[in-house]
Amino acid sequence: MDISDYLRFSDPRLVEKLRQNTEVVGYEGGAPSTAGYSGEASLDASLLQTKPLKKRKSWLPSGLHAFSRSKNECVREYFRKGNYKGKCTPLFDGRVVIGPQRLAVSLSMLVLLLMSLKMALHICPRLVDSVEELGGAVHVAMFFTDLLDYFLLPLSWIFFFLTAFSDPGIIPRSKPEDHPEEAIAEIRPQQLDPRTGMPRPRYLLLNGVAVKQKWCRTCRIYRPPRSHHCSVCDDCVTRFDHHCAVLGTCVGLGNYRYFLCLIVTLG
């Protein structure tokens, strides 16, 4: 199986590296074997995926799932056609994503606005007055401190909007007509859990390390490694870090760098 069918990173070099070092080694019901398809007792060989899934015409690259940021065409098509089923509000083909907790982000914007007004109207003029009364090295230090405050203030606003209204890394859901679990059942019926009827977790051999990949019942996809389904946003998010109640959205692959810059500028 081609790793790019279910893992689509922003760095093409990483995609190529994963393509060369990743394979499906088994499904839950037998422990994963880091030796691939050698058939040790620790691996249930009957659960190995022996042939590729059927290609389906969809916004998804395959019948399982896509992994990408909104700049990828398949994700833009997912948002553009109105097939999005989560609780967020995507705009401009997913280039802008508003989280479900709009009251929280509105209150955060209000607090940041009050902090900005207080700094612009009271703190900064007071610093300027104190600088005029001082001299020497203290004068220079206070000047650069005042200049840094004015510089970080607009940056905090920029990173706030980038974090709160960027796509955190939402993974497109599978179409109802795709039925990826049925496609798996056509290959190996043993891959379905008899208790739930859903596909069992499977193991990927990623750079020589066995990684467990779970099936998401809501999105009907195999979640990529380090991803998580957020119950607040009702979406699977790539490289999910946490759901930020202050910003009203998730922090993931798409906005994690902006979030770190926001913390630094506000600090």
C-alpha positions, -999 to 999 in steps of 0.1 A, spaced: 0 0 0 13 35 -9 18 56 22 7 87 3 -28 72 -1 -35 78 36 -7 102 48 -4 135 30 21 158 47 30 193 36 66 183 31 69 161 0 103 148 12 86 134 43 60 117 21 87 100 1 105 89 32 73 74 47 65 57 14 98 39 15 96 29 52 59 22 59 38 -9 53 7 -25 69 19 -54 89 -14 -66 105 -47 -59 122 -57 -63 159 -61 -99 168 -24 -106 166 5 -86 179 24 -66 153 56 -79 139 84 -56 130 97 -82 106 70 -75 81 53 -105 65 77 -132 78 48 -150 96 61 -152 131 37 -165 158 33 -130 172 15 -120 140 -18 -133 127 -9 -138 90 -45 -143 80 -52 -107 89 -26 -92 67 -37 -70 39 -26 -88 8 -40 -67 -21 -47 -29 -24 -80 -13 -19 -101 -4 -49 -97 31 -61 -129 52 -58 -138 85 -73 -141 108 -44 -126 139 -29 -105 113 -10 -73 100 -26 -85 65 -17 -115 47 -1 -100 51 34 -91 87 41 -70 117 32 -45 135 53 -37 170 43 -40 207 52 -66 228 34 -41 239 8 -45 204 -8 -70 203 -36 -88 172 -22 -95 190 11 -106 222 -7 -130 201 -27 -143 185 5 -151 220 19 -162 235 -14 -190 210 -22 -207 213 11 -198 177 22 -184 189 55 -202 174 85 -183 187 115 -193 215 138 -168 241 125 -177 267 98 -153 265 68 -151 296 45 -133 302 12 -128 265 5 -114 258 39 -88 285 39 -107 300 69 -122 277 95 -142 291 124 -145 269 155 -178 259 171 -172 280 203 -177 314 188 -186 330 221 -152 319 235 -132 334 207 -153 366 208 -146 370 245 -109 364 239 -108 390 211 -125 415 235 -99 408 263 -71 412 238 -86 445 225 -89 458 261 -52 449 267 -42 466 235 -61 498 243 -47 499 278 -12 496 265 -17 521 237 -35 547 259 -18 544 293 12 522 296 32 533 265 27 571 270 37 566 306 69 548 295 77 576 271 73 602 299 96 582 322 122 579 294 123 617 290 132 621 326 160 595 325 193 594 306 223 573 296 220 535 293 186 535 311 172 558 285 183 535 257 169 504 275 135 520 282 134 531 245 139 496 231 115 482 256 88 506 245 96 499 209 94 461 215 59 465 231 46 484 201 61 458 178 47 427 196 12 442 199 2 439 162 21 406 160 -1 391 188 -32 401 168 -19 386 136 -10 353 153 -43 353 171 -63 354 139 -40 329 122 -44 304 151 -82 309 156 -93 309 120 -68 286 103 -76 250 94 -60 230 123 -56 200 100 -92 186 95 -92 152 78 -120 148 53 -146 122 62 -154 93 40 -185 96 18 -215 74 28 -214 58 -6 -177 50 -3 -183 24 26 -146 19 32 -154 -8 58 -171 -28 31 -141 -25 9 -120 -39 37 -145 -67 42 -142 -76 5 -104 -81 11 -105 -99 44 -137 -104 64 -116 -112 94 -106 -76 96 -140 -66 109 -147 -67 146 -177 -92 151 -189 -72 181 -192 -38 164 -190 -46 127 -164 -19 123 -128 -25 111 -103 -35 137 -73 -13 145 -44 -21 123 -6 -18 127 17 2 104 54 -5 102 66 32 102 104 36 100 109 2 116 85 9 145 50 -7 147 24 20 151 -13 13 159 -38 30 136 -74 31 149 -107 33 130 -129 64 136 -165 55 137 -177 90 132 -155 99 102 -153 63 89 -116 65 82 -84 51 96 -69 79 116 -33 88 107 -7 84 135 -8 112 161 -43 123 150 -74 124 172 -111 129 169 -122 161 187 -156 157 204 -161 195 205 -154 202 168 -165 167 157 -136 163 134 -105 142 131 -74 165 133 -40 157 122 -12 159 148 -39 169 174 -24 188 203 -54 200 222 -87 218 219 -82 254 230 -113 266 248 -99 302 247 -96 302 209 -127 280 204 -108 257 180 -84 228 179 -46 232 178 -31 208 153 -7 205 124 -23 235 105 -20 261 133 4 248 159 32 271 148 9 301 149 -2 290 184 34 289 197 41 323 182 9 337 198 21 324 232 55 341 228 41 374 217 15 375 244 41 366 270 
